[in-house]
Amino acid sequence: MDTYYWDSRIDYLRRSRDLYYNDDYIEFLVEKVWRVDTPVRMVDFGCGYGYLGLKLLPLLPEGSTYTGIDLGEKLLEEARSLFEPLPYETEFIRADIQEVRLERQYDIALCHAVLLHMPQPVEVLRNMIDCVVEQGRIITFEPHWISNMANYYLHGYDQSRLVHLGILQKLYEQDTKRSGKDGNIGAKVPIYLSELGVKEIESRVSDKVLFLHSNMDQDRKSGLYERLRDSGHADAPAQERETFVTQLMERGARFEEAQQQYDNELLLSKQFQSDSSFTYACNMKITFGRVDRASQGMTD
């Protein structure tokens, strides 16, 4: 049986998560925006090692529970190990979130950076909606890649020399048309949820702005630099110029655009160093709404 890709990326997942949010912003969402004041039953679609459970359970009323669903057996083993000493009621299920059918018993169904990898993300959203009780909540944390790329700044360089938004936007759109997998899905989830009948939909943007600079504590600076590098920021082109250009043209780029993209990536990879001054915000989109079947004349 083929190895599940994300089972081999547990270390990366753990190191990269704190690039997205400040802890106090998650607390703000729970207490001030979602106003969760009674115990809730959560189910996490594509839970990985249980990141959302680890973040949310300490902030939720006592008695809240967490169920995680993922295809990765090693990921689930890691999750069970992390939660075993903690005072929370948890369950982990190995299943494909595109196909799983759950009993309608959860107050909150959520996912984190999962829908962008799904060729049929709307079907996953339907499964999430189907498993929550009346007035239950759907919450998604998903990226919007083009806004990510607009939030790079490496001091000393015009952004257009490092990140060319026009060609990136075209490539993302063409890739989505070919594969169905959409790195810009964070901006589209509110529309999908509305089309599926979800009510009271709102969308927020993650708050964290990363700042690498020469006056940082050396350990913090080294740690942030390594996490950024590990997450693929400022990677050098993976192929030689001719192959790189050919592959981008096959994805919809013009020859001149592909050449420029190669030059941009190569320059960024060379100039982004541990002593650089650099700011970046990932701009994860956090979208949420309520399931209101009664208003649609639907019954359980």
C-alpha positions in Angstrom: 0.0 0.0 0.0 1.3 3.5 -0.9 2.6 5.6 2.0 0.2 8.4 2.9 2.1 11.6 2.1 1.3 13.5 5.3 2.4 10.7 7.5 5.9 11.6 6.4 5.4 15.3 7.1 4.5 15.3 10.8 7.6 17.2 11.9 7.0 19.8 9.2 3.3 20.2 10.3 4.3 20.7 13.9 7.0 23.2 13.1 4.9 25.3 10.7 1.6 25.7 12.6 2.8 28.6 14.8 3.5 30.6 11.6 -0.3 31.2 11.1 -1.8 32.6 14.3 -1.1 34.2 17.6 -2.6 32.3 20.5 -4.4 35.3 21.9 -6.3 35.6 18.5 -7.6 32.0 18.8 -8.7 32.8 22.3 -10.4 36.0 21.0 -12.3 34.0 18.4 -13.5 31.4 21.0 -14.5 33.9 23.6 -15.6 37.0 21.8 -16.6 36.0 18.3 -17.9 32.4 18.6 -18.9 32.9 22.3 -18.7 29.3 23.2 -19.9 29.2 26.8 -21.3 25.6 27.1 -19.5 22.3 26.4 -19.4 21.4 22.7 -18.7 18.2 20.7 -16.1 19.0 18.0 -15.2 17.0 14.9 -12.0 17.9 13.0 -11.9 16.8 9.3 -8.3 16.1 8.3 -7.2 16.5 11.9 -3.5 15.5 11.3 -1.9 15.2 14.7 -4.7 17.1 16.4 -3.5 20.7 16.1 -6.9 22.3 16.4 -7.9 20.1 19.3 -4.7 21.1 21.1 -5.4 24.7 20.5 -9.1 24.8 21.2 -9.8 22.4 24.0 -8.0 24.4 26.7 -10.1 27.4 25.7 -13.5 25.6 25.7 -15.8 24.9 28.6 -15.0 21.8 30.6 -16.7 18.7 29.2 -16.0 19.6 25.6 -15.0 16.7 23.4 -12.8 16.3 20.3 -13.1 13.8 17.4 -10.4 13.8 14.8 -10.7 12.2 11.3 -7.7 11.5 9.0 -6.3 9.0 6.6 -2.9 9.1 8.1 -2.3 6.2 10.5 1.0 7.7 11.8 -0.7 11.1 12.2 -3.4 9.5 14.2 -0.9 7.6 16.3 0.9 10.9 17.0 -2.4 12.5 18.0 -3.4 9.7 20.3 0.0 9.9 22.0 -0.2 13.7 22.4 -3.7 13.6 23.9 -3.3 10.5 26.1 -1.9 12.4 29.1 -4.4 15.3 28.7 -7.7 15.5 30.6 -9.9 15.6 27.5 -12.3 13.1 26.0 -11.1 12.4 22.5 -11.6 9.9 19.6 -9.6 9.4 16.4 -11.0 7.8 13.3 -9.1 6.7 10.3 -11.2 7.6 7.3 -11.4 9.5 4.0 -13.0 12.9 4.8 -14.4 13.0 1.3 -16.4 9.8 1.9 -16.9 9.5 5.6 -20.5 9.6 6.8 -21.0 10.4 10.5 -23.9 10.4 12.9 -25.4 13.9 13.3 -24.2 14.6 16.8 -21.6 17.3 16.7 -21.9 20.9 17.7 -18.9 22.1 15.6 -17.3 20.6 12.5 -14.0 22.2 11.5 -11.0 21.8 9.3 -7.6 23.4 9.0 -5.6 23.7 5.7 -7.4 20.7 4.3 -9.9 21.8 1.7 -7.1 23.2 -0.6 -5.9 19.6 -1.1 -9.3 18.2 -2.0 -10.3 17.8 -5.6 -14.0 18.1 -4.5 -13.9 20.5 -1.5 -17.6 21.2 -1.6 -18.3 17.5 -0.9 -16.2 17.7 2.2 -18.2 20.8 3.3 -21.4 18.8 2.7 -20.1 16.0 5.0 -19.2 18.6 7.6 -22.7 20.1 7.5 -24.4 16.8 7.6 -22.7 15.7 10.8 -23.6 18.8 13.0 -26.8 19.2 14.9 -29.4 22.0 14.2 -27.7 25.3 14.8 -24.3 23.6 14.8 -21.4 25.6 13.6 -19.0 25.0 10.6 -15.5 26.5 10.9 -12.8 26.4 8.3 -9.2 27.7 8.4 -8.0 27.8 4.8 -5.4 29.7 2.8 -5.6 32.3 0.1 -2.3 31.9 -1.7 -2.3 35.0 -3.8 -2.8 37.2 -0.7 0.1 35.2 1.0 2.4 36.1 -1.9 1.3 39.8 -1.8 2.5 39.8 1.8 6.2 39.2 1.2 8.7 42.0 1.9 12.4 41.5 1.9 14.1 44.7 2.8 16.3 46.2 0.0 14.3 44.8 -2.9 11.3 45.8 -4.9 8.7 43.1 -4.4 8.2 42.7 -8.1 11.8 41.5 -8.3 11.0 38.6 -5.9 7.3 37.9 -6.3 5.4 38.5 -9.5 1.8 38.3 -8.6 0.3 38.2 -12.1 2.0 35.0 -13.2 1.4 33.4 -9.8 -2.3 34.2 -10.0 -2.5 32.7 -13.5 -0.7 29.5 -12.4 -2.9 29.0 -9.3 -6.0 29.4 -11.4 -4.8 27.1 -14.2 -3.8 24.5 -11.7 -7.2 24.6 -10.0 -8.9 24.1 -13.4 -6.7 21.0 -14.1 -6.8 19.3 -10.7 -9.6 20.8 -8.7 -7.2 21.5 -5.8 -7.4 25.2 -4.9 -4.8 27.1 -2.9 -7.0 30.1 -3.0 -10.0 28.3 -1.5 -10.0 30.4 1.7 -11.5 33.3 -0.2 -14.2 31.1 -1.7 -15.4 29.1 1.3 -17.9 31.8 2.4 -19.6 31.5 -1.1 -19.6 27.7 -1.0 -21.2 27.7 2.4 -23.8 30.1 1.4 -24.7 28.0 -1.7 -25.0 25.0 0.7 -27.5 26.8 2.8 -25.3 27.7 5.8 -26.5 30.9 7.7 -24.8 33.7 9.6 -21.6 33.3 7.6 -18.6 35.4 8.5 -15.0 35.3 7.5 -11.9 36.7 9.3 -8.2 36.8 8.5 -5.5 35.4 10.7 -3.6 38.0 12.6 0.0 36.9 12.6 2.7 38.9 10.9 6.1 37.4 11.0 9.1 39.7 11.3 12.7 38.6 10.9 15.2 41.3 11.7 18.8 41.8 12.9 17.9 42.9 16.4 16.0 39.7 17.3 17.3 37.4 20.0 19.6 35.0 18.2 17.7 31.8 19.1 14.4 33.3 18.1 15.8 34.6 14.9 17.4 31.3 14.0 14.2 29.4 14.9 12.0 31.6 12.8 14.4 31.5 9.8 14.6 27.7 9.9 10.8 27.4 10.1 10.3 29.7 7.2 12.8 27.8 5.1 11.3 24.5 6.2 7.9 25.7 5.0 9.2 26.4 1.5 9.7 30.1 1.7 12.5 31.3 -0.6 13.2 27.8 -2.0 15.4 27.8 -5.0 13.9 26.5 -8.3 13.7 22.7 -8.1 14.8 22.3 -11.7 17.3 23.7 -14.1 16.1 26.8 -16.0 15.1 25.0 -19.2 13.1 22.4 -17.4 11.5 24.9 -15.0 10.5 27.1 -17.9 9.0 24.3 -19.9 7.0 23.0 -17.0 5.6 26.4 -16.2 4.6 26.9 -19.9 2.8 23.6 -19.7 0.9 25.0 -16.7 -0.2 28.1 -18.7 2.6 30.6 -18.5 4.0 32.5 -21.4 7.8 32.0 -22.1 8.7 35.5 -20.8 6.6 34.9 -17.6 8.2 31.6 -17.0 11.7 33.1 -17.4 10.8 35.9 -15.0 9.4 33.4 -12.4 12.6 31.4 -12.5 14.7 34.6 -12.0 12.5 35.8 -9.2 12.7 32.5 -7.3 16.4 32.2 -7.8 17.0 35.7 -6.5 14.8 35.3 -3.5 16.5 32.0 -2.6 19.9 33.6 -2.7 19.0 36.9 -0.9 16.8 35.5 1.9 19.3 34.8 4.7 19.2 34.5 8.5 20.3 38.1 8.8 17.7 39.5 6.4 15.0 41.9 7.4 11.8 40.3 6.2 8.1 40.5 6.9 5.4 38.0 5.9 1.7 37.4 6.7 0.0 34.2 5.7 -3.5 35.6 5.7 -5.3 32.4 6.5 -9.0 32.9 6.0 -11.2 31.7 8.9 -14.8 31.2 7.8 -17.7 30.1 10.0 -21.5 29.9 9.9 -24.4 28.0 11.4 -26.5 25.1 10.1 -30.1 26.2 10.1 -32.1 23.4 8.5 -35.4 24.6 9.9 -35.2 27.8 7.8 -34.9 25.7 4.7 -37.8 23.5 5.6 -35.5 20.5 6.1 -36.0 17.9 8.8 -33.7 15.4 10.4 
